[in-house]
Amino acid sequence: MKVHFIAIGGSAMHNLAIALKLKGYEVSGSDDEIFSPAKERLEKYNILPDNVGWDEKKITKDLDAIILGMHAKEDNPELIKAKQLGLKIYSYPEFLYEMSKDKKRIVIGGSHGKTTTTAMILHAMQHCGIETDYMVGALLEGFEVMVKMTEEAEYMVLEGDEYLTSTLDKRPKFHLYKPDIAIITGIAWDHINVFPTFEIYKEQFQIFADKIEKNGTLIYCNEDENVRRIAENSRADIEKLPYVAFDYKIEKGNTYIIYKGKEYLIQVFGKHNLMNMYAAMLATEKVGISNEDFLASMQSFKGASKRLELVKKTDSVSVYKDFAHSPSKLKATIEAVKDWFPNRKIVACMELHTFSSLTSEFLQQYKGTMDKADVSMVYYNKHAIELKRLPDLNKQDVYEAFNKQDLKVYTDVKDMLTDLHKIEMKDVCILMMSSGNFDGIDLNNIF
């Protein structure tokens, strides 16, 4: 099969391209920008485009399919040519569904915790010898790529993103997957650019639940009122399995899950992760993994990339990076670290990077999210605001939105680093939280 990717450089897109190459497909692609690590990974598998930019000459009648990334716009010359030739055009999620429509699909949705919960399920299935296809939003230890598709696997595990499908299809991605087993981890307003009110945003998760296959299963966070209402309003034929966090204890810096009188030492921490783990256990139970075998597998689970990932540590200082950028993620991450390091000074550094976080209306959602931090710093890049064509933000707007008296706000990352270096590095935990990269600063050189 011969497939061409329009916008091959995206995180999800380049991984799908690699997965199809490994499957034996003939793969080509184009993009107007390709950054690391996608560039090096595409080059490794000999599918990096020779030139950056769009080239309609690559669109030929012998292509079996076009896979269209969200980055491509409607006036893309390759897309126009593909339409003129009448080629089959798939969005990324459409193609994933097409490849998995005869499998049992486990789809993990939610405003936060999707990647970690998906990673836990995959780790347990691998540990217990159950072959599965998958798509996950981060590179995982023990997995070569973020997407895998085979003919043989009975299951497909999919991280269910609620963002839009493509320039041609304005449905949220997870509406296309039609799960046999669905998980909703939590709902907290995000993506204000496409879901302008919280009610519209919540509705997308109700639609997701409505898409569950007949006699399927909905696993849902019982502590989230919005999720609980969706479960209550879901169809009568759907099995509904609520979950909360595991009982646990922290002893000498170690976290132990307590389940049916037995203790399991695990490597991740924080109540939100213990909730994610419970959801993953209920999902893997549906594919035949006992709860005891699942928890045994979790003892070797180290977490997903950029999800409370340890960057550097000494006896008295730890630096973590985390993908936390929405208000709920920010609050949960800081609270988890404070719980884990009760005797350390928590230095929380957050970058406003997404469209929502840089919007003055949405910014009010951050009130109180950094209250548990001992030192709080927020950085944003004025150029990022210009690129997103948003109204300017001033520092006072940000300060007032977070409503924390000792908050420091920066528009130059060097100023933030200068203040970080003034902190006595003794009994300190530094949290670097962003969906970006703080303008490429080296986290290993913070202390």
The 8 nearest C-alpha neighbors of each residue, nearest first, counted from 0:
[[1, 24, 25, 63, 2, 62, 23, 64],
 [0, 2, 25, 62, 63, 24, 26, 64],
 [3, 1, 64, 26, 65, 63, 62, 25],
 [2, 4, 27, 65, 28, 26, 66, 5],
 [5, 3, 28, 66, 7, 65, 6, 67],
 [4, 6, 67, 29, 7, 28, 68, 66],
 [7, 5, 30, 68, 8, 29, 4, 71],
 [6, 8, 4, 13, 12, 28, 5, 29],
 [9, 7, 33, 13, 6, 37, 30, 12],
 [10, 8, 12, 11, 7, 13, 6, 37],
 [9, 11, 12, 13, 14, 8, 37, 136],
 [10, 12, 14, 9, 13, 15, 136, 145],
 [13, 11, 9, 15, 7, 14, 10, 16],
 [12, 14, 16, 7, 15, 8, 11, 9],
 [13, 15, 17, 16, 11, 12, 145, 146],
 [14, 16, 18, 12, 17, 13, 146, 19],
 [15, 17, 13, 19, 14, 18, 12, 20],
 [18, 16, 20, 14, 15, 19, 21, 13],
 [19, 17, 15, 21, 20, 16, 147, 146],
 [18, 20, 22, 16, 21, 24, 17, 15],
 [19, 21, 17, 24, 23, 22, 18, 26],
 [22, 20, 18, 19, 23, 17, 24, 44],
 [21, 23, 19, 20, 24, 18, 149, 148],
 [24, 22, 20, 21, 19, 25, 0, 18],
 [25, 23, 20, 0, 19, 22, 26, 1],
 [24, 26, 1, 0, 2, 20, 23, 27],
 [27, 25, 2, 3, 24, 1, 20, 16],
 [28, 26, 3, 46, 4, 2, 25, 48],
 [27, 29, 4, 3, 7, 5, 48, 26],
 [30, 28, 5, 6, 7, 53, 48, 52],
 [29, 31, 6, 52, 32, 7, 51, 8],
 [30, 32, 52, 51, 53, 33, 29, 6],
 [33, 31, 30, 51, 34, 8, 52, 6],
 [34, 32, 8, 38, 37, 30, 31, 35],
 [33, 35, 38, 37, 36, 32, 8, 39],
 [36, 34, 37, 38, 39, 33, 40, 8],
 [35, 37, 38, 39, 40, 34, 41, 33],
 [38, 36, 35, 40, 39, 34, 41, 8],
 [39, 37, 35, 41, 36, 40, 34, 33],
 [40, 38, 42, 36, 41, 37, 43, 35],
 [39, 41, 43, 37, 42, 38, 36, 44],
 [42, 40, 47, 46, 44, 38, 43, 39],
 [41, 43, 47, 45, 39, 40, 44, 46],
 [44, 42, 40, 41, 45, 39, 46, 47],
 [43, 45, 41, 42, 46, 40, 17, 20],
 [44, 46, 42, 43, 47, 41, 48, 40],
 [47, 45, 41, 44, 42, 27, 48, 26],
 [46, 48, 41, 42, 45, 49, 38, 28],
 [49, 47, 50, 29, 28, 46, 51, 27],
 [50, 48, 47, 51, 46, 29, 52, 28],
 [51, 49, 48, 52, 29, 47, 53, 30],
 [50, 52, 31, 30, 32, 48, 29, 49],
 [53, 51, 31, 30, 50, 29, 54, 32],
 [52, 54, 29, 30, 31, 55, 77, 76],
 [53, 55, 56, 57, 77, 52, 76, 29],
 [54, 56, 77, 57, 58, 76, 80, 53],
 [57, 55, 54, 58, 59, 77, 80, 53],
 [58, 56, 55, 54, 59, 77, 3, 28],
 [59, 57, 56, 55, 81, 77, 80, 60],
 [58, 60, 61, 62, 57, 56, 84, 81],
 [59, 61, 62, 84, 58, 86, 63, 85],
 [60, 62, 59, 63, 1, 58, 86, 64],
 [63, 61, 1, 64, 60, 2, 59, 3],
 [64, 62, 1, 2, 0, 61, 87, 65],
 [65, 63, 2, 87, 62, 88, 66, 86],
 [64, 66, 88, 3, 2, 4, 89, 87],
 [67, 65, 4, 89, 90, 88, 91, 5],
 [66, 68, 90, 5, 89, 4, 65, 91],
 [67, 69, 6, 70, 71, 5, 165, 91],
 [68, 70, 165, 71, 166, 164, 67, 163],
 [69, 71, 68, 6, 72, 9, 165, 166],
 [72, 70, 69, 68, 6, 75, 5, 166],
 [71, 73, 75, 74, 166, 70, 69, 78],
 [74, 72, 75, 166, 71, 167, 78, 79],
 [75, 73, 72, 76, 79, 78, 71, 77],
 [74, 76, 78, 72, 73, 77, 79, 71],
 [77, 75, 79, 78, 55, 74, 80, 53],
 [76, 78, 55, 80, 79, 75, 81, 58],
 [77, 79, 81, 75, 80, 76, 82, 73],
 [78, 80, 76, 82, 77, 81, 75, 83],
 [79, 81, 83, 77, 82, 78, 76, 84],
 [82, 80, 78, 84, 86, 83, 79, 77],
 [83, 81, 85, 79, 84, 80, 86, 78],
 [82, 84, 80, 81, 85, 79, 86, 78],
 [85, 83, 81, 82, 86, 80, 60, 59],
 [84, 86, 82, 83, 81, 87, 60, 88],
 [87, 85, 81, 84, 88, 82, 64, 65],
 [86, 88, 64, 65, 89, 85, 63, 81],
 [89, 87, 65, 64, 66, 86, 90, 67],
 [90, 88, 66, 94, 93, 65, 67, 91],
 [89, 91, 67, 93, 66, 92, 165, 94],
 [90, 92, 94, 93, 66, 68, 89, 67],
 [93, 91, 95, 94, 90, 172, 96, 175],
 [94, 92, 90, 96, 95, 91, 89, 97],
 [93, 95, 97, 92, 96, 91, 89, 90],
 [96, 94, 92, 98, 97, 93, 99, 91],
 [97, 95, 99, 93, 98, 94, 176, 100],
 [96, 98, 94, 95, 100, 99, 93, 101],
 [97, 99, 95, 96, 100, 94, 148, 101],
 [100, 98, 96, 102, 101, 97, 95, 155],
 [101, 99, 97, 96, 102, 98, 103, 104],
 [100, 102, 99, 103, 98, 153, 97, 104],
 [103, 101, 99, 154, 153, 100, 104, 155],
 [104, 102, 154, 179, 155, 153, 105, 101],
 [103, 105, 155, 178, 179, 154, 156, 102],
 [104, 106, 180, 156, 178, 181, 157, 179],
 [107, 105, 157, 181, 178, 159, 158, 156],
 [106, 108, 182, 158, 159, 113, 181, 183],
 [109, 107, 159, 183, 182, 113, 106, 184],
 [110, 108, 184, 183, 185, 111, 186, 113],
 [109, 111, 186, 187, 185, 112, 108, 184],
 [112, 110, 109, 113, 328, 185, 184, 327],
 [111, 113, 115, 114, 116, 184, 275, 109],
 [114, 112, 116, 115, 111, 107, 108, 109],
 [113, 115, 117, 116, 112, 136, 118, 135],
 [114, 116, 118, 112, 117, 113, 303, 119],
 [115, 117, 119, 275, 113, 118, 114, 279],
 [118, 116, 114, 120, 115, 119, 113, 158],
 [117, 119, 115, 121, 116, 120, 122, 114],
 [120, 118, 122, 116, 117, 121, 115, 123],
 [119, 121, 117, 123, 279, 118, 122, 124],
 [122, 120, 124, 118, 123, 119, 125, 117],
 [121, 123, 119, 125, 120, 124, 118, 126],
 [122, 124, 126, 120, 125, 121, 296, 293],
 [125, 123, 129, 121, 127, 126, 122, 128],
 [124, 126, 128, 122, 127, 123, 129, 121],
 [127, 125, 123, 124, 128, 122, 296, 129],
 [126, 128, 124, 125, 129, 123, 288, 292],
 [127, 129, 125, 126, 124, 130, 123, 131],
 [130, 128, 124, 127, 125, 131, 126, 152],
 [131, 129, 152, 128, 125, 124, 132, 153],
 [132, 130, 154, 152, 155, 133, 129, 153],
 [131, 133, 155, 148, 147, 154, 152, 156],
 [132, 134, 156, 155, 147, 146, 157, 131],
 [133, 135, 146, 157, 145, 158, 156, 147],
 [136, 134, 158, 145, 137, 114, 157, 133],
 [135, 137, 114, 145, 158, 134, 11, 138],
 [138, 136, 135, 304, 139, 145, 303, 114],
 [137, 139, 145, 304, 144, 140, 303, 136],
 [140, 138, 142, 303, 141, 137, 304, 118],
 [139, 141, 142, 138, 303, 143, 301, 304],
 [140, 142, 139, 143, 122, 138, 125, 144],
 [143, 141, 139, 140, 144, 138, 145, 146],
 [144, 142, 141, 145, 138, 139, 140, 146],
 [143, 145, 146, 142, 14, 138, 147, 18],
 [144, 146, 135, 134, 138, 14, 137, 136],
 [147, 145, 134, 133, 144, 15, 14, 18],
 [148, 146, 132, 133, 18, 134, 149, 145],
 [149, 147, 132, 18, 146, 133, 150, 22],
 [148, 150, 151, 152, 132, 147, 22, 131],
 [149, 151, 152, 148, 153, 98, 132, 99],
 [150, 152, 149, 153, 130, 131, 148, 132],
 [153, 151, 131, 154, 130, 132, 149, 150],
 [152, 154, 102, 103, 151, 131, 155, 130],
 [155, 153, 103, 131, 102, 152, 104, 132],
 [154, 156, 132, 104, 133, 131, 103, 105],
 [157, 155, 133, 105, 104, 106, 132, 134],
 [158, 156, 106, 134, 133, 159, 105, 155],
 [157, 159, 107, 135, 106, 134, 113, 117],
 [160, 158, 173, 108, 107, 106, 157, 161],
 [159, 161, 173, 162, 172, 158, 108, 171],
 [162, 160, 171, 172, 173, 159, 163, 203],
 [161, 163, 171, 160, 172, 164, 190, 170],
 [164, 162, 171, 169, 170, 172, 165, 161],
 [163, 165, 172, 171, 168, 170, 169, 90],
 [166, 164, 69, 168, 167, 163, 90, 68],
 [165, 167, 168, 72, 69, 73, 169, 71],
 [168, 166, 165, 169, 73, 164, 90, 72],
 [167, 169, 165, 164, 170, 166, 163, 90],
 [168, 170, 163, 164, 165, 171, 167, 166],
 [171, 169, 163, 168, 164, 172, 174, 162],
 [172, 170, 163, 161, 162, 164, 173, 174],
 [173, 171, 164, 174, 161, 160, 163, 92],
 [172, 174, 159, 175, 160, 171, 176, 161],
 [175, 173, 207, 172, 171, 176, 170, 210],
 [174, 176, 173, 172, 177, 93, 92, 96],
 [175, 177, 96, 173, 178, 174, 92, 106],
 [178, 176, 210, 211, 175, 212, 179, 174],
 [179, 177, 211, 104, 180, 181, 106, 105],
 [178, 180, 215, 212, 104, 211, 103, 105],
 [179, 181, 105, 216, 178, 215, 217, 106],
 [182, 180, 217, 106, 178, 105, 107, 218],
 [181, 183, 218, 107, 219, 108, 217, 184],
 [182, 184, 108, 109, 219, 185, 107, 218],
 [185, 183, 109, 220, 219, 182, 112, 108],
 [186, 184, 109, 110, 183, 223, 226, 220],
 [185, 187, 110, 109, 225, 226, 188, 201],
 [188, 186, 110, 189, 327, 185, 326, 111],
 [187, 189, 197, 200, 186, 190, 110, 191],
 [188, 190, 191, 187, 355, 325, 110, 200],
 [191, 189, 192, 355, 193, 194, 188, 354],
 [190, 192, 195, 194, 355, 193, 189, 196],
 [191, 193, 190, 194, 195, 355, 354, 189],
 [194, 192, 191, 190, 195, 163, 162, 200],
 [193, 195, 191, 200, 196, 199, 192, 190],
 [194, 196, 191, 193, 192, 197, 199, 200],
 [197, 195, 198, 199, 194, 200, 191, 188],
 [196, 198, 200, 199, 188, 201, 195, 194],
 [199, 197, 201, 200, 196, 202, 194, 195],
 [200, 198, 202, 196, 197, 201, 194, 203],
 [199, 201, 197, 194, 198, 202, 203, 188],
 [202, 200, 198, 203, 204, 199, 197, 205],
 [201, 203, 205, 199, 204, 200, 198, 206],
 [204, 202, 206, 201, 205, 200, 207, 199],
 [205, 203, 207, 206, 202, 201, 208, 200],
 [204, 206, 202, 208, 207, 203, 229, 209],
 [205, 207, 209, 203, 204, 208, 202, 210],
 [208, 206, 204, 210, 205, 174, 209, 203],
 [209, 207, 205, 210, 206, 211, 204, 233],
 [208, 210, 206, 207, 211, 205, 233, 234],
 [209, 211, 177, 207, 208, 212, 206, 174],
 [212, 210, 178, 177, 209, 208, 179, 215],
 [211, 213, 215, 179, 178, 177, 210, 214],
 [212, 214, 215, 211, 236, 237, 179, 210],
 [215, 213, 237, 236, 212, 238, 216, 179],
 [214, 216, 179, 237, 212, 213, 180, 211],
 [217, 215, 238, 180, 237, 239, 181, 179],
 [216, 218, 181, 239, 182, 238, 180, 240],
 [219, 217, 182, 240, 241, 239, 181, 216],
 [218, 220, 241, 183, 182, 221, 184, 242],
 [221, 219, 242, 184, 222, 223, 241, 243],
 [220, 222, 241, 242, 223, 227, 243, 219],
 [223, 221, 220, 224, 243, 227, 242, 226],
 [224, 222, 226, 221, 225, 220, 185, 227],
 [223, 225, 227, 226, 222, 228, 221, 220],
 [226, 224, 228, 227, 223, 229, 186, 201],
 [225, 227, 229, 223, 228, 224, 185, 230],
 [226, 228, 224, 230, 229, 225, 221, 223],
 [229, 227, 231, 225, 230, 226, 232, 224],
 [228, 230, 232, 226, 231, 227, 205, 233],
 [229, 231, 227, 233, 228, 232, 226, 239],
 [230, 232, 228, 229, 233, 227, 234, 239],
 [233, 231, 229, 230, 228, 234, 205, 235],
 [232, 234, 230, 231, 229, 209, 208, 235],
 [235, 233, 236, 237, 232, 209, 231, 230],
 [234, 236, 237, 233, 238, 232, 214, 231],
 [235, 237, 214, 234, 238, 213, 215, 233],
 [238, 236, 214, 215, 216, 235, 234, 239],
 [237, 239, 216, 217, 215, 236, 240, 214],
 [240, 238, 217, 216, 218, 237, 241, 230],
 [239, 241, 218, 217, 219, 238, 242, 216],
 [242, 240, 219, 221, 218, 220, 239, 243],
 [241, 243, 220, 221, 219, 278, 277, 240],
 [242, 244, 274, 221, 220, 222, 245, 277],
 [245, 243, 274, 273, 270, 277, 246, 242],
 [246, 244, 273, 247, 256, 277, 274, 243],
 [245, 247, 257, 256, 244, 258, 248, 273],
 [248, 246, 256, 257, 255, 245, 254, 249],
 [247, 249, 255, 254, 250, 256, 246, 257],
 [250, 248, 254, 253, 252, 255, 251, 247],
 [249, 251, 253, 252, 248, 254, 255, 339],
 [252, 250, 253, 249, 254, 339, 248, 340],
 [251, 253, 250, 249, 254, 339, 340, 341],
 [254, 252, 250, 249, 251, 255, 264, 265],
 [255, 253, 249, 248, 265, 264, 268, 250],
 [256, 254, 264, 263, 248, 247, 262, 265],
 [255, 257, 247, 263, 262, 246, 258, 245],
 [256, 258, 262, 247, 246, 261, 260, 255],
 [259, 257, 261, 260, 256, 262, 246, 245],
 [258, 260, 261, 257, 262, 291, 246, 256],
 [259, 261, 258, 257, 262, 256, 263, 246],
 [262, 260, 258, 259, 257, 263, 256, 255],
 [261, 263, 257, 256, 255, 258, 264, 260],
 [264, 262, 256, 255, 265, 257, 261, 298],
 [265, 263, 255, 298, 254, 256, 262, 266],
 [266, 264, 298, 267, 254, 255, 263, 297],
 [265, 267, 301, 300, 298, 268, 264, 299],
 [268, 266, 265, 301, 302, 272, 269, 300],
 [267, 269, 272, 254, 266, 335, 270, 339],
 [270, 268, 335, 272, 271, 273, 336, 338],
 [269, 271, 273, 272, 274, 244, 335, 268],
 [272, 270, 274, 273, 269, 275, 331, 244],
 [273, 271, 275, 274, 270, 269, 276, 268],
 [274, 272, 270, 276, 244, 275, 271, 245],
 [273, 275, 244, 271, 277, 272, 276, 243],
 [276, 274, 272, 116, 278, 273, 277, 271],
 [275, 277, 273, 279, 274, 278, 272, 280],
 [276, 278, 280, 274, 279, 275, 273, 281],
 [279, 277, 275, 281, 276, 280, 242, 282],
 [278, 280, 276, 282, 120, 277, 281, 116],
 [281, 279, 277, 283, 282, 278, 284, 276],
 [280, 282, 284, 278, 279, 283, 277, 285],
 [283, 281, 279, 285, 284, 280, 278, 286],
 [284, 282, 286, 285, 280, 288, 281, 279],
 [283, 285, 288, 281, 287, 282, 286, 289],
 [286, 284, 283, 282, 287, 281, 288, 180],
 [287, 285, 283, 284, 288, 282, 129, 154],
 [286, 288, 284, 285, 289, 283, 129, 282],
 [289, 287, 284, 283, 286, 293, 292, 290],
 [288, 290, 292, 291, 284, 293, 287, 283],
 [289, 291, 293, 292, 294, 280, 288, 284],
 [290, 292, 294, 289, 293, 295, 288, 296],
 [293, 291, 295, 289, 290, 294, 296, 288],
 [294, 292, 290, 296, 291, 295, 123, 289],
 [295, 293, 297, 291, 296, 292, 290, 298],
 [294, 296, 292, 293, 297, 298, 291, 263],
 [297, 295, 293, 294, 298, 123, 299, 126],
 [298, 296, 300, 294, 299, 295, 265, 293],
 [297, 299, 265, 296, 295, 300, 264, 266],
 [298, 300, 297, 296, 301, 266, 265, 295],
 [301, 299, 297, 298, 302, 266, 122, 296],
 [302, 300, 266, 299, 267, 303, 140, 298],
 [301, 303, 300, 267, 306, 115, 304, 308],
 [304, 302, 306, 139, 115, 305, 118, 137],
 [303, 305, 306, 137, 138, 308, 139, 302],
 [306, 304, 321, 308, 322, 320, 307, 303],
 [305, 307, 321, 308, 303, 304, 322, 302],
 [308, 306, 321, 320, 319, 305, 309, 332],
 [307, 309, 305, 306, 320, 319, 310, 304],
 [308, 310, 319, 311, 318, 307, 320, 317],
 [311, 309, 319, 318, 308, 320, 443, 312],
 [312, 310, 318, 317, 309, 443, 313, 319],
 [311, 313, 317, 316, 318, 314, 310, 309],
 [314, 312, 316, 315, 317, 311, 318, 425],
 [313, 315, 316, 312, 317, 426, 425, 427],
 [314, 316, 426, 425, 313, 427, 317, 424],
 [317, 315, 427, 313, 312, 428, 426, 314],
 [318, 316, 312, 428, 311, 429, 313, 319],
 [317, 319, 429, 311, 310, 428, 430, 309],
 [320, 318, 309, 430, 308, 310, 307, 431],
 [321, 319, 431, 308, 307, 305, 432, 430],
 [320, 322, 306, 307, 305, 432, 323, 431],
 [321, 323, 434, 433, 305, 432, 306, 324],
 [324, 322, 328, 329, 432, 321, 433, 325],
 [323, 325, 433, 329, 434, 322, 328, 432],
 [324, 326, 328, 327, 329, 323, 189, 356],
 [327, 325, 365, 329, 328, 330, 368, 364],
 [328, 326, 330, 329, 325, 331, 187, 368],
 [329, 327, 323, 331, 325, 330, 326, 332],
 [330, 328, 323, 326, 332, 327, 331, 324],
 [329, 331, 368, 327, 333, 328, 332, 334],
 [332, 330, 328, 334, 329, 333, 335, 327],
 [331, 333, 335, 329, 334, 330, 328, 336],
 [334, 332, 336, 330, 335, 331, 337, 329],
 [333, 335, 337, 331, 332, 336, 338, 330],
 [336, 334, 269, 332, 338, 333, 337, 331],
 [335, 337, 339, 333, 338, 334, 340, 332],
 [338, 336, 334, 340, 341, 339, 335, 333],
 [337, 339, 335, 336, 341, 340, 334, 269],
 [338, 340, 336, 337, 341, 335, 252, 268],
 [339, 341, 337, 343, 342, 338, 336, 252],
 [342, 340, 337, 338, 343, 339, 336, 344],
 [343, 341, 340, 344, 426, 337, 427, 339],
 [344, 342, 426, 427, 340, 341, 345, 428],
 [343, 345, 427, 373, 428, 426, 346, 342],
 [344, 346, 428, 373, 372, 427, 343, 429],
 [347, 345, 374, 429, 373, 428, 430, 375],
 [348, 346, 430, 375, 372, 429, 374, 376],
 [349, 347, 376, 431, 377, 430, 432, 375],
 [348, 350, 432, 377, 433, 431, 378, 376],
 [351, 349, 378, 433, 379, 377, 352, 432],
 [352, 350, 379, 356, 357, 378, 353, 349],
 [351, 353, 350, 435, 356, 434, 357, 379],
 [354, 352, 356, 355, 357, 351, 434, 324],
 [353, 355, 357, 356, 358, 352, 387, 192],
 [356, 354, 191, 358, 353, 357, 190, 361],
 [355, 357, 353, 351, 358, 354, 362, 361],
 [356, 358, 354, 355, 351, 353, 359, 352],
 [357, 359, 355, 361, 356, 360, 362, 354],
 [358, 360, 362, 361, 357, 392, 363, 396],
 [361, 359, 362, 358, 363, 364, 355, 357],
 [362, 360, 363, 358, 359, 364, 355, 356],
 [361, 363, 359, 364, 360, 356, 365, 358],
 [362, 364, 400, 361, 365, 366, 360, 401],
 [363, 365, 362, 366, 361, 326, 400, 401],
 [366, 364, 326, 401, 363, 368, 362, 367],
 [365, 367, 401, 364, 402, 368, 400, 363],
 [368, 366, 370, 369, 401, 365, 402, 403],
 [367, 369, 330, 365, 366, 370, 326, 329],
 [370, 368, 371, 367, 372, 330, 375, 333],
 [369, 371, 367, 372, 368, 403, 373, 330],
 [372, 370, 369, 334, 373, 333, 337, 368],
 [373, 371, 345, 374, 370, 369, 347, 375],
 [372, 374, 345, 344, 346, 371, 375, 347],
 [373, 375, 346, 372, 347, 345, 376, 406],
 [376, 374, 347, 406, 372, 348, 346, 407],
 [375, 377, 348, 407, 406, 408, 347, 349],
 [378, 376, 349, 408, 350, 348, 409, 407],
 [379, 377, 409, 350, 410, 408, 349, 351],
 [378, 380, 351, 410, 350, 381, 409, 352],
 [379, 381, 383, 382, 410, 384, 378, 411],
 [380, 382, 384, 383, 379, 385, 410, 391],
 [381, 383, 385, 384, 380, 386, 387, 379],
 [384, 382, 386, 380, 385, 381, 387, 352],
 [385, 383, 387, 381, 382, 389, 386, 388],
 [384, 386, 388, 382, 383, 387, 389, 381],
 [387, 385, 383, 388, 384, 382, 389, 381],
 [386, 388, 384, 385, 389, 383, 354, 382],
 [389, 387, 385, 386, 384, 390, 383, 391],
 [388, 390, 384, 387, 385, 391, 358, 357],
 [391, 389, 392, 388, 384, 358, 385, 359],
 [390, 392, 389, 393, 384, 381, 385, 357],
 [393, 391, 390, 396, 394, 359, 397, 357],
 [394, 392, 396, 395, 391, 397, 398, 410],
 [393, 395, 397, 396, 408, 398, 392, 409],
 [394, 396, 398, 397, 393, 399, 408, 392],
 [397, 395, 399, 394, 393, 398, 400, 392],
 [396, 398, 400, 394, 395, 399, 401, 393],
 [399, 397, 395, 400, 396, 401, 394, 402],
 [398, 400, 402, 396, 397, 401, 395, 403],
 [399, 401, 363, 397, 402, 398, 366, 362],
 [400, 402, 366, 365, 399, 398, 403, 367],
 [403, 401, 399, 400, 366, 398, 367, 404],
 [404, 402, 406, 401, 405, 370, 367, 398],
 [403, 405, 406, 402, 398, 407, 399, 401],
 [406, 404, 403, 407, 375, 374, 373, 376],
 [407, 405, 375, 403, 404, 376, 408, 398],
 [406, 408, 376, 377, 375, 405, 409, 398],
 [407, 409, 377, 378, 376, 394, 406, 398],
 [410, 408, 378, 411, 377, 415, 379, 412],
 [409, 411, 379, 380, 378, 412, 381, 408],
 [412, 410, 413, 409, 414, 415, 380, 378],
 [411, 413, 415, 414, 416, 410, 378, 409],
 [414, 412, 416, 415, 411, 417, 418, 409],
 [415, 413, 417, 412, 416, 411, 418, 409],
 [414, 416, 412, 418, 413, 417, 419, 409],
 [417, 415, 419, 413, 418, 414, 420, 412],
 [416, 418, 414, 420, 415, 419, 413, 421],
 [419, 417, 421, 415, 420, 416, 414, 422],
 [420, 418, 416, 421, 417, 422, 415, 445],
 [419, 421, 417, 418, 422, 416, 446, 445],
 [422, 420, 418, 419, 423, 417, 424, 416],
 [423, 421, 420, 419, 424, 418, 425, 427],
 [424, 422, 425, 421, 420, 427, 426, 419],
 [425, 423, 422, 427, 316, 426, 446, 315],
 [424, 426, 315, 427, 423, 316, 343, 344],
 [427, 425, 315, 343, 316, 344, 424, 428],
 [428, 426, 344, 316, 343, 425, 424, 345],
 [427, 429, 317, 345, 316, 318, 346, 344],
 [430, 428, 318, 346, 347, 345, 317, 319],
 [429, 431, 347, 319, 348, 320, 318, 346],
 [432, 430, 320, 348, 349, 319, 321, 347],
 [433, 431, 349, 321, 323, 322, 320, 348],
 [432, 434, 350, 435, 322, 324, 323, 349],
 [433, 435, 322, 324, 352, 323, 436, 432],
 [436, 434, 433, 437, 352, 350, 438, 322],
 [435, 437, 439, 438, 433, 434, 440, 350],
 [438, 436, 439, 440, 435, 350, 412, 433],
 [439, 437, 436, 440, 412, 435, 380, 441],
 [438, 440, 436, 437, 441, 435, 442, 412],
 [439, 441, 438, 437, 442, 436, 412, 444],
 [442, 440, 443, 444, 439, 445, 437, 436],
 [441, 443, 444, 445, 440, 310, 318, 311],
 [442, 444, 441, 445, 311, 310, 446, 318],
 [445, 443, 446, 442, 441, 440, 311, 416],
 [444, 446, 442, 443, 420, 441, 416, 419],
 [445, 444, 420, 443, 424, 419, 442, 316]]
